[in-house]
Amino acid sequence: MRRILTAAVTALVCGVLTGCSGAHSAKGPETYALPAQTARPDEKAMRMRPVSDGDTSFTLLGLTTGMPELVGSHADVRPKGRFTRVRLLVVNEGRTTALLDNTRQQLLTTDGHAYPPDQNAMQVKRQPEHIDLGAAVRLEFDLWFDIPAGTKISGFLLFGGPTLTDLLDKQGTELKLS
């Protein structure tokens, strides 16, 4: 009986010690292995840290500047200046829906101007104006801007949707390029 009790206690202690010092705590959280995507021929792949506005995080994936026109399935469009295409990854980190209004996103320039997405370009390229981003949902899309030729981009002002601390989503978050 004493041998059985000793063996059971030893097995229990070894199991507890193995569980406490095992691979779970040293390895960290699991991550997804997402396949790399090739940037479009005229696009610069960006490697930047995400920024957050409330429960919504934004990652700049790609940037294309100085585009003299865009071609859609039913129309070709020329800008007043030059088109800039911004590829974003947006993630709702929250437990409720994030209501994104992409008409509010802004491209910021070094001369202090802010430009909203170009409505015609967004429609021709069939990009969403409003997104009902569910809890824990990831989404990639483009924003199209028409800015004066030669203008330098400093970053973006991004709005992730209303939150309990910013019910009107007035503040936004800045994503700086430098």
Phi and psi in degrees as a GROMACS rama.xvg file:
@    title "Ramachandran Plot"
@    xaxis  label "Phi"
@    yaxis  label "Psi"
@TYPE xy
-65.6036  -38.1785  ARG-2
-65.4055  -40.547  ARG-3
-65.0218  -44.6168  ILE-4
-63.9237  -42.3099  LEU-5
-64.5147  -43.2247  THR-6
-63.9087  -41.2775  ALA-7
-65.4606  -43.9226  ALA-8
-64.6639  -42.5079  VAL-9
-61.642  -44.3991  THR-10
-62.947  -41.1217  ALA-11
-64.5487  -46.1503  LEU-12
-62.7095  -44.4462  VAL-13
-63.0007  -41.0802  CYS-14
-63.5683  -44.1358  GLY-15
-65.136  -45.6366  VAL-16
-64.3506  -40.2661  LEU-17
-64.7691  -43.064  THR-18
-65.3283  -38.0906  GLY-19
-74.4743  -34.1106  CYS-20
-107.579  11.4785  SER-21
-75.3739  -169.678  GLY-22
-68.2263  -21.6268  ALA-23
-59.9346  -48.0672  HIS-24
-76.366  -29.9426  SER-25
-80.266  -29.5528  ALA-26
-79.851  -31.4471  LYS-27
85.7417  -174.885  GLY-28
-70.3068  153.998  PRO-29
-68.14  148.843  GLU-30
-129.363  154.727  THR-31
-82.7203  145.517  TYR-32
-100.078  89.43  ALA-33
-85.1618  138.72  LEU-34
-69.4824  144.821  PRO-35
-67.8628  146.995  ALA-36
-113.98  138.85  GLN-37
-75.9826  132.329  THR-38
-66.4381  151.509  ALA-39
-64.5689  155.482  ARG-40
-52.9347  -34.1358  PRO-41
-101.746  11.0095  ASP-42
-104.929  140.694  GLU-43
-95.1813  119.933  LYS-44
-70.7944  130.777  ALA-45
-104.108  144.491  MET-46
-125.901  84.3004  ARG-47
-127.681  154.964  MET-48
-73.1899  146.979  ARG-49
-66.549  153.832  PRO-50
-118.906  154.762  VAL-51
-123.437  142.69  SER-52
-124.922  105.777  ASP-53
64.5609  -128.258  GLY-54
-90.0155  3.74631  ASP-55
-106.711  127.852  THR-56
-108.632  146.183  SER-57
-123.22  132.961  PHE-58
-124.922  124.798  THR-59
-78.6672  117.5  LEU-60
-96.8006  -39.9932  LEU-61
-150.85  154.871  GLY-62
-143.03  129.162  LEU-63
-126.672  124.007  THR-64
-120.709  163.417  THR-65
69.2977  27.5797  GLY-66
-79.695  122.123  MET-67
-78.6018  -12.0887  PRO-68
-167.072  168.309  GLU-69
-133.352  149.3  LEU-70
-116.014  125.872  VAL-71
-112.758  -178.805  GLY-72
-71.4811  -24.7208  SER-73
-127.139  -2.17735  HIS-74
-159.259  148.938  ALA-75
-108.439  137.982  ASP-76
-128.144  134.676  VAL-77
-104.693  139.244  ARG-78
-81.4748  166.75  PRO-79
-72.044  -36.2258  LYS-80
-116.252  -102.86  GLY-81
-138.522  145.647  ARG-82
-82.5621  144.548  PHE-83
-124.258  129.052  THR-84
-110.273  130.998  ARG-85
-119.83  122.566  VAL-86
-97.2881  120.844  ARG-87
-117.932  145.922  LEU-88
-108.765  123.441  LEU-89
-118.316  133.537  VAL-90
-128.926  129.739  VAL-91
-88.6923  107.552  ASN-92
-84.9508  -5.74916  GLU-93
-88.9112  -177.7  GLY-94
-103.303  1.35471  ARG-95
-125.905  173.542  THR-96
-71.5671  140.227  THR-97
-105.317  126.092  ALA-98
-98.9944  98.8926  LEU-99
-86.1213  132.299  LEU-100
-113.16  96.6838  ASP-101
-70.098  -13.0604  ASN-102
-69.4935  -16.459  THR-103
-89.6877  -16.9136  ARG-104
-62.9567  147.285  GLN-105
-134.652  141.308  GLN-106
-94.7851  129.27  LEU-107
-105.366  141.237  LEU-108
-116.913  162.432  THR-109
-67.1149  -18.7543  THR-110
-89.1546  8.99831  ASP-111
89.9843  3.97806  GLY-112
-88.3431  155.552  HIS-113
-125.598  133.947  ALA-114
-121.804  132.115  TYR-115
-80.1522  165.581  PRO-116
-58.9738  146.426  PRO-117
-78.9142  118.116  ASP-118
-61.4521  -42.9227  GLN-119
-64.533  -44.7956  ASN-120
-62.8953  -41.9904  ALA-121
-61.2378  -40.6824  MET-122
-69.8999  -44.0922  GLN-123
-62.6293  -38.993  VAL-124
-88.1383  5.19516  LYS-125
55.3833  46.3291  ARG-126
-100.18  147.241  GLN-127
-73.2815  136.175  PRO-128
-82.8945  -40.7989  GLU-129
-128.065  138.151  HIS-130
-130.762  129.046  ILE-131
-95.9918  88.7524  ASP-132
-88.4221  109.071  LEU-133
-66.5513  167.218  GLY-134
-58.9071  133.225  ALA-135
62.7395  25.5535  ALA-136
-96.9654  139.873  VAL-137
-111.775  141.753  ARG-138
-149.541  137.574  LEU-139
-111.349  140.146  GLU-140
-160.22  173.195  PHE-141
-109.059  146.524  ASP-142
-113.761  136.324  LEU-143
-113.53  130.316  TRP-144
-124.685  145.835  PHE-145
-112.543  108.412  ASP-146
-124.399  156.935  ILE-147
-57.4349  141.784  PRO-148
-57.0243  138.736  ALA-149
83.7082  -3.69685  GLY-150
-71.6319  137.226  THR-151
-95.5239  134.463  LYS-152
-89.4615  132.327  ILE-153
-103.298  -23.5354  SER-154
164.621  -155.474  GLY-155
-142.919  148.339  PHE-156
-109.365  117.256  LEU-157
-117.96  140.324  LEU-158
-118.725  123.204  PHE-159
-94.4318  1.62333  GLY-160
103.909  161.415  GLY-161
-58.8828  144.386  PRO-162
-133.277  173.066  THR-163
-64.5296  -27.5913  LEU-164
-94.1185  -12.7073  THR-165
-142.285  72.9699  ASP-166
-59.0945  -30.0454  LEU-167
-97.727  0.0148852  LEU-168
52.4771  50.2439  ASP-169
-84.1532  -29.4695  LYS-170
-79.8174  -52.3799  GLN-171
70.3961  -177.327  GLY-172
-138.835  144.9  THR-173
-96.5251  133.647  GLU-174
-110.799  107.491  LEU-175
-90.4932  141.513  LYS-176
-79.6773  -25.318  LEU-177
